[in-house]
Amino acid sequence: MQRSRFLYCLLFLSMTLTSVKADDVEQQIKQIKQVQKEGQGNQAASQAVQQLSKADSSALIPILTSFKGANPLAVNWLCGAFEAVAANAIAQKQLPADKLEAFILDKSQNPRARRLAYETLIKVDPEATDRIIPGMINDASVTLRRDAVQRLVDEAKALEKAGKKDEAKQIYQQALSGATDDDQVKAIVKPLRALGEKIDLQKHFGFLSDWQIIGPFDNTERKGYETVYAPEEKLDFSAAFEGKEGKVNWKSVNTDDDYGVFDIAKELSPYKGAVMYCTADFYSPDEQSLEIRLGTPNAWKIWVNGKLLFARNEYHRGMVMDQYSVPVTFKPGKNVILLKLCQNEQTESWAQRYQFQLRIARPSGTGVLSEKPEATTQLSR
């Protein structure tokens, strides 16, 4: 009887200690997630990380799960705590490999957390790569998907080298379906085109190539950036407006550049001290939370369906693909995108670019195409 009571007490004490430990982990994670910019919460977060780093392996999954909703600073702190706990678990051969693999395969989890779990898992189980990576070709995690794409590229190269061109072509095409990083896309497209395939990169990336454009309006002394010209108030494609150099009308323009670059200076005129407005439609089958990804060396503002989404009053930073990513929720049906581009009056050779590229993508980087209803495809705007 006494022995049974003693065992019961031990069991109760063990359960109590475990519960307290779990509560401590939860509290420490909560403290870390409260860290903010300019040092707010740093001291408390630092202390919480020190305590959390001493936790046993049972804290690993709660730490990873907590990446959801954490700001970038908090994620950095959480990464440090996770790595400390994981290193100790590996040293003691107590890493919960099965739970980590399940977490990696859970696409609802934070992509950075999933990558961290993967890099930890393969330290003790290198063969996990062969189980996990092939299934990541269209994954939401950019880095896991990149590994999957590269695996296919390497396979295709080996097949091509062995003279198996048809098989190589199929594998390259499979790799392209998941590729979003420009360097990988180029590494895939070059051999595919050499093998006789026609590749539409505008379609692959989701670039908008057909635009209506009007201008120039006055941007002398950069005053045009804040000036509200007629296109910002109403899009009337039949109207003419007073511009910087006389009356201006809307013009239909397009680009056949692989990366959707429209060069205003080359295709229209190298306007200086000027504002141009560009608009395009994006048709969505239903409500979608996507991103507008813009590249331009010019100052800009962007609206969707009349709502200002973002603006940047900065000139000549250079231009790269996906330079800016703006989250947007598209409504079902037609969505009107309006882009305001401003060129200043600098005359240096490096300040002459007046161009842009714009695409629609998922947060993962995969392109999304406009899906115009068939009934309206023949109708003009």
C-alpha positions as CSV (number, residue, x, y, z in Angstrom):
1,M,0.0,0.0,0.0
2,Q,2.8,2.4,1.0
3,R,4.8,1.4,-2.1
4,S,1.8,2.1,-4.3
5,R,1.3,5.5,-2.7
6,F,5.0,6.3,-3.1
7,L,4.9,5.4,-6.8
8,Y,1.8,7.5,-7.3
9,C,3.5,10.5,-5.6
10,L,6.5,10.0,-7.9
11,L,4.3,9.9,-11.0
12,F,2.4,13.0,-9.8
13,L,5.6,14.8,-9.2
14,S,7.0,13.8,-12.6
15,M,3.8,15.1,-14.3
16,T,3.9,18.3,-12.4
17,L,7.6,18.9,-13.3
18,T,6.9,18.2,-17.0
19,S,3.9,20.5,-16.9
20,V,6.0,23.3,-15.4
21,K,8.7,22.8,-17.9
22,A,6.3,23.0,-20.8
23,D,4.8,26.1,-19.3
24,D,8.3,27.6,-19.0
25,V,9.0,26.9,-22.7
26,E,5.8,28.5,-23.7
27,Q,6.4,31.6,-21.6
28,Q,10.0,31.9,-22.9
29,I,8.8,31.7,-26.5
30,K,6.1,34.3,-25.8
31,Q,8.8,36.6,-24.3
32,I,11.0,36.2,-27.4
33,K,8.2,37.0,-29.8
34,Q,7.6,40.3,-28.1
35,V,11.0,41.7,-29.2
36,Q,10.6,44.8,-31.4
37,K,12.8,47.2,-33.5
38,E,15.2,49.6,-31.9
39,G,16.0,47.3,-29.0
40,Q,12.5,47.0,-27.5
41,G,12.3,43.8,-25.5
42,N,15.9,42.8,-26.3
43,Q,17.0,42.3,-22.7
44,A,14.0,40.1,-21.8
45,A,14.3,38.2,-25.1
46,S,18.0,37.6,-24.4
47,Q,17.3,36.2,-21.0
48,A,14.4,34.0,-22.4
49,V,16.8,32.6,-25.1
50,Q,19.4,31.7,-22.5
51,Q,16.7,29.8,-20.5
52,L,15.1,28.2,-23.6
53,S,18.4,27.1,-24.9
54,K,18.7,24.8,-21.8
55,A,15.5,23.0,-22.6
56,D,15.4,19.3,-23.7
57,S,14.4,18.0,-27.1
58,S,10.7,18.3,-26.3
59,A,11.0,22.0,-26.9
60,L,12.2,21.7,-30.5
61,I,8.8,21.4,-32.2
62,P,7.1,24.2,-30.1
63,I,10.0,26.5,-31.0
64,L,9.6,25.7,-34.7
65,T,5.9,26.1,-34.6
66,S,6.3,29.5,-32.9
67,F,7.9,30.9,-36.1
68,K,4.4,31.5,-37.3
69,G,3.4,35.1,-36.8
70,A,6.8,36.1,-35.4
71,N,8.5,39.2,-36.7
72,P,11.9,38.8,-38.3
73,L,13.8,39.9,-35.2
74,A,12.0,37.3,-33.1
75,V,12.7,34.6,-35.7
76,N,16.4,35.3,-35.4
77,W,16.2,34.8,-31.7
78,L,14.2,31.7,-32.0
79,C,16.6,30.3,-34.6
80,G,19.4,30.7,-32.0
81,A,17.4,28.9,-29.3
82,F,16.5,26.1,-31.6
83,E,20.0,25.5,-32.8
84,A,21.3,25.4,-29.2
85,V,18.6,22.9,-28.1
86,A,19.1,20.8,-31.3
87,A,22.9,20.6,-30.8
88,N,22.4,19.3,-27.3
89,A,19.8,16.8,-28.5
90,I,22.1,15.5,-31.2
91,A,25.0,15.2,-28.7
92,Q,22.8,13.1,-26.4
93,K,21.3,11.2,-29.4
94,Q,17.8,12.4,-28.5
95,L,16.9,14.3,-31.6
96,P,13.2,13.5,-32.4
97,A,13.8,12.7,-36.1
98,D,10.3,11.5,-36.9
99,K,8.7,14.6,-35.5
100,L,11.1,16.9,-37.3
101,E,10.4,15.1,-40.6
102,A,6.7,15.4,-40.0
103,F,7.1,19.1,-39.4
104,I,9.1,19.5,-42.6
105,L,6.4,17.9,-44.6
106,D,3.7,20.1,-43.0
107,K,3.4,22.8,-45.7
108,S,1.3,25.0,-43.4
109,Q,4.3,25.7,-41.2
110,N,6.7,28.6,-41.6
111,P,9.1,28.0,-44.6
112,R,12.2,29.2,-42.6
113,A,11.3,26.9,-39.7
114,R,10.8,24.0,-42.1
115,R,14.2,24.6,-43.7
116,L,15.9,24.8,-40.2
117,A,14.2,21.5,-39.3
118,Y,15.5,19.9,-42.5
119,E,19.1,21.1,-42.1
120,T,19.0,19.7,-38.5
121,L,17.5,16.4,-39.5
122,I,20.0,15.6,-42.3
123,K,22.8,16.0,-39.7
124,V,21.7,12.7,-38.2
125,D,19.9,11.2,-41.1
126,P,21.5,12.1,-44.5
127,E,19.2,9.8,-46.3
128,A,16.3,12.0,-45.4
129,T,17.3,14.1,-48.4
130,D,16.2,11.4,-50.8
131,R,12.9,11.0,-49.0
132,I,12.0,14.7,-48.7
133,I,13.5,16.8,-51.5
134,P,12.0,15.1,-54.5
135,G,8.5,16.0,-53.3
136,M,9.4,19.7,-52.9
137,I,9.3,20.7,-56.5
138,N,6.3,23.0,-56.0
139,D,6.8,23.7,-52.3
140,A,6.0,27.0,-50.6
141,S,9.5,27.0,-49.2
142,V,11.8,28.7,-51.6
143,T,14.9,27.0,-50.4
144,L,13.5,23.5,-50.3
145,R,12.0,24.0,-53.7
146,R,15.3,25.2,-55.0
147,D,17.0,22.0,-53.8
148,A,14.3,19.9,-55.6
149,V,14.8,21.9,-58.8
150,Q,18.6,21.6,-58.7
151,R,18.3,17.8,-58.1
152,L,16.3,17.6,-61.4
153,V,18.6,19.8,-63.3
154,D,21.6,17.6,-62.3
155,E,19.6,14.6,-63.4
156,A,18.8,16.1,-66.7
157,K,22.4,17.1,-67.3
158,A,23.5,13.6,-66.7
159,L,20.9,12.2,-69.1
160,E,21.8,14.8,-71.8
161,K,25.5,13.9,-71.4
162,A,24.6,10.3,-71.9
163,G,22.8,11.1,-75.1
164,K,19.3,10.6,-73.8
165,K,17.9,13.9,-75.1
166,D,14.2,13.1,-74.9
167,E,14.5,11.9,-71.3
168,A,16.6,15.0,-70.5
169,K,14.0,17.3,-72.0
170,Q,11.2,15.8,-69.9
171,I,13.3,16.3,-66.7
172,Y,14.3,19.8,-67.6
173,Q,10.6,20.6,-68.2
174,Q,9.7,19.2,-64.8
175,A,12.5,21.3,-63.2
176,L,11.2,24.4,-64.9
177,S,7.7,23.9,-63.5
178,G,9.1,24.6,-60.0
179,A,11.9,27.0,-60.8
180,T,11.5,30.7,-59.7
181,D,15.1,31.8,-59.1
182,D,16.4,33.5,-62.2
183,D,19.8,31.7,-62.2
184,Q,18.1,28.3,-62.1
185,V,15.5,29.3,-64.8
186,K,18.4,30.4,-67.1
187,A,20.2,27.1,-66.5
188,I,17.1,25.2,-67.5
189,V,15.9,27.3,-70.4
190,K,19.2,27.4,-72.2
191,P,19.5,23.6,-72.7
192,L,15.7,23.3,-73.4
193,R,16.0,25.8,-76.2
194,A,19.0,24.0,-77.5
195,L,16.9,20.9,-77.6
196,G,14.3,22.7,-79.7
197,E,11.8,23.7,-77.0
198,K,10.0,27.1,-77.2
199,I,9.9,28.6,-73.7
200,D,7.6,31.5,-72.8
201,L,9.3,33.1,-69.9
202,Q,6.8,35.9,-69.6
203,K,4.1,33.3,-69.0
204,H,6.4,31.3,-66.7
205,F,7.0,34.2,-64.4
206,G,3.6,35.8,-64.7
207,F,4.8,39.1,-66.3
208,L,2.2,41.6,-67.5
209,S,3.2,42.5,-71.1
210,D,0.2,44.5,-72.4
211,W,-0.2,48.0,-71.0
212,Q,-2.0,51.3,-71.6
213,I,0.4,54.3,-71.1
214,I,0.0,58.0,-71.0
215,G,2.3,61.0,-70.5
216,P,4.6,62.8,-70.0
217,F,3.2,64.9,-67.2
218,D,5.4,67.4,-65.4
219,N,8.0,66.2,-62.8
220,T,10.2,69.3,-62.9
221,E,12.1,69.6,-59.6
222,R,10.4,66.3,-58.7
223,K,7.1,68.0,-58.1
224,G,5.1,65.4,-60.1
225,Y,5.5,62.6,-57.5
226,E,3.0,64.3,-55.1
227,T,1.0,66.0,-57.8
228,V,-2.3,64.3,-58.5
229,Y,-2.7,64.1,-62.3
230,A,-5.9,63.1,-64.1
231,P,-5.2,59.3,-64.3
232,E,-5.1,59.1,-60.5
233,E,-8.6,60.5,-60.3
234,K,-10.2,58.5,-63.1
235,L,-9.1,56.2,-65.9
236,D,-10.8,57.6,-69.0
237,F,-9.1,56.0,-72.0
238,S,-11.0,58.2,-74.5
239,A,-9.9,61.5,-73.0
240,A,-6.9,63.7,-73.8
241,F,-5.2,65.6,-71.0
242,E,-2.8,68.5,-70.8
243,G,0.7,67.1,-70.3
244,K,4.2,68.5,-70.0
245,E,4.7,68.8,-73.7
246,G,1.1,69.4,-74.9
247,K,-2.0,67.1,-75.1
248,V,-1.4,63.5,-74.2
249,N,-3.6,60.4,-74.9
250,W,-3.6,56.8,-73.7
251,K,-1.6,54.5,-76.0
252,S,-1.6,50.7,-76.1
253,V,2.0,49.3,-75.7
254,N,3.5,45.9,-75.2
255,T,6.8,44.2,-74.7
256,D,8.2,40.9,-76.0
257,D,11.1,40.9,-73.7
258,D,11.6,37.6,-71.9
259,Y,11.4,39.3,-68.5
260,G,8.6,41.7,-69.3
261,V,10.8,44.8,-69.4
262,F,9.1,47.8,-71.0
263,D,11.6,50.6,-71.8
264,I,9.8,53.9,-71.9
265,A,13.0,55.8,-73.0
266,K,13.5,53.4,-75.9
267,E,10.0,52.6,-77.0
268,L,8.4,56.1,-76.5
269,S,10.9,58.9,-75.6
270,P,13.7,59.5,-73.1
271,Y,11.6,62.0,-71.2
272,K,13.4,63.9,-68.4
273,G,11.6,65.5,-65.4
274,A,8.5,63.4,-66.4
275,V,5.7,61.3,-65.0
276,M,4.2,58.4,-66.9
277,Y,1.1,56.4,-66.0
278,C,0.8,52.8,-67.0
279,T,-2.2,50.5,-66.4
280,A,-3.0,46.9,-67.0
281,D,-5.8,44.5,-66.1
282,F,-5.4,41.3,-64.1
283,Y,-8.3,38.9,-64.1
284,S,-8.7,36.6,-61.1
285,P,-11.1,33.6,-61.0
286,D,-11.7,34.2,-57.3
287,E,-10.3,36.2,-54.4
288,Q,-6.6,35.7,-54.2
289,S,-3.8,36.9,-51.9
290,L,-0.8,37.4,-54.2
291,E,2.1,39.7,-54.7
292,I,2.8,42.4,-57.3
293,R,6.5,42.2,-58.0
294,L,8.1,45.2,-59.6
295,G,11.5,46.2,-60.9
296,T,12.3,49.8,-61.8
297,P,15.1,52.3,-61.3
298,N,12.5,55.1,-61.0
299,A,10.3,56.6,-58.3
300,W,6.9,55.0,-58.3
301,K,3.4,54.6,-56.9
302,I,1.0,51.7,-57.4
303,W,-2.7,51.3,-57.1
304,V,-5.0,48.3,-57.5
305,N,-8.7,49.1,-58.1
306,G,-8.1,52.7,-57.0
307,K,-6.4,51.9,-53.7
308,L,-2.9,53.0,-53.2
309,L,-0.8,50.0,-52.2
310,F,2.7,51.3,-51.9
311,A,5.0,54.1,-53.1
312,R,8.8,54.8,-53.2
313,N,10.2,58.2,-53.9
314,E,13.7,57.2,-54.8
315,Y,15.6,57.4,-58.1
316,H,18.3,55.4,-59.8
317,R,18.8,52.5,-57.3
318,G,19.3,50.2,-60.3
319,M,16.8,47.6,-61.4
320,V,16.5,43.9,-60.7
321,M,13.8,41.4,-61.1
322,D,11.4,41.3,-58.0
323,Q,13.1,44.4,-56.7
324,Y,9.9,45.3,-54.8
325,S,7.2,42.9,-53.6
326,V,3.8,44.3,-52.7
327,P,1.2,42.1,-51.1
328,V,-2.3,42.4,-52.7
329,T,-5.7,40.8,-52.4
330,F,-7.3,40.6,-55.9
331,K,-11.0,40.4,-56.1
332,P,-12.8,38.0,-58.4
333,G,-13.0,39.2,-62.0
334,K,-11.2,42.3,-63.4
335,N,-8.6,44.1,-61.2
336,V,-7.1,47.4,-62.5
337,I,-3.4,48.0,-61.8
338,L,-2.2,51.6,-62.1
339,L,1.5,52.4,-62.0
340,K,2.9,55.9,-61.7
341,L,6.6,56.2,-62.8
342,C,8.6,59.3,-62.3
343,Q,11.9,60.2,-64.0
344,N,14.0,63.1,-62.6
345,E,16.2,65.6,-64.5
346,Q,19.6,64.1,-64.0
347,T,21.8,64.0,-67.1
348,E,24.5,61.5,-66.0
349,S,24.7,58.4,-68.3
350,W,23.7,56.1,-65.4
351,A,20.6,58.1,-64.7
352,Q,18.9,57.6,-68.1
353,R,17.0,54.4,-67.6
354,Y,13.2,54.8,-67.6
355,Q,11.7,51.4,-67.6
356,F,9.9,48.8,-65.5
357,Q,8.9,45.1,-65.3
358,L,5.9,43.9,-63.3
359,R,4.6,40.4,-62.6
360,I,2.0,38.7,-60.4
361,A,3.3,35.9,-58.2
362,R,2.5,33.8,-55.2
363,P,4.5,34.5,-52.0
364,S,6.6,31.5,-53.0
365,G,7.6,33.3,-56.2
366,T,5.7,31.2,-58.8
367,G,4.0,33.2,-61.4
368,V,0.3,33.6,-61.7
369,L,-1.4,34.3,-65.0
370,S,-4.4,36.6,-65.6
371,E,-7.4,34.4,-66.4
372,K,-9.7,36.6,-68.6
373,P,-13.1,35.0,-69.0
374,E,-13.6,33.7,-72.6
375,A,-16.8,35.8,-73.0
376,T,-14.7,39.0,-72.7
377,T,-11.6,38.1,-74.6
378,Q,-12.7,39.8,-77.8
379,L,-14.0,42.9,-76.1
380,S,-11.9,46.0,-76.0
381,R,-11.4,48.2,-73.0
